[in-house]
């Protein structure tokens, strides 16, 4: 009886949930209100691969705006820092440099306020001059297609999200003039609870598969990432999201290893700060 009373009290204090920036490595289906503008910084770290020492940190700066109902556009640019020593197949590097530009367009097909669940399609395209994994100089074009679903399991308290992901990449390495095509596909789920107004805690799980070729020609490896997420509404106009994800299981193609540290990192972390203006 005490548990249900506490549950009801938390729900009564909770505020309406906006899932646009609620998750760390997933996205929600909300896109904001018409005319809304936001500035956002997103810091993503990737740590630990086979062999020696590996650290990669990308810093993105993004402007978001909502020009019409159910449409959101985001323009971004990124710097990337690498510290790589003794990783098989990678050159040793320690550098910080400009990486590239991105464009993210989202369209919401279903609003969960009027439908059984929310449904949004996100298409993000980017052009990079530095490879995010190896730090090599490249000419790259990539796209991420993401289909997002979410639903409030307990109104204004508990929400679940599901993402399906397809990420094709076209890359030419300038030093060797080798051209490559690759793709990552996967699914991700997240669950967040509003423990007090503007404060959410929860977790995410992502299953990813990496392929040679954008048509999923040859399977190269797979990994399962899990980890906690926290969201804090700092003020009426500002917010902060923090997420950490660890590879709990994985396997490169043709190997019996318990982790895939060839195609994926052991740890990933993300910190996002945003502000309306």
Buried (B, 14 or more C-beta within 10 A) or exposed (E): EEEEEEEEEBBEEBEEBBBBBBBBBBBBBBBBEEEBEBBBBBBBBBBBBBBEEBBBBBBBEBBBBBEEEBBBBBEBBBBBBBBBBEBEEBEEBEEEEEBBBBBBEBBBEBBBEEEEBBBBBBEBBBEBBBBBBBBBEBEBBBBBBBBBBBBBEEEBBBBBBBBEBBBBBBBBBEEEEEEBBBBBBBBBBBBBBBBEEBEBBBBBBBBBBBBBEBEBEEEBBBBBBBBBBBBEBEEEEBBBBBBBBBBEEBBBBEEEEEBBBBBBBBBBBBBBBBBBE
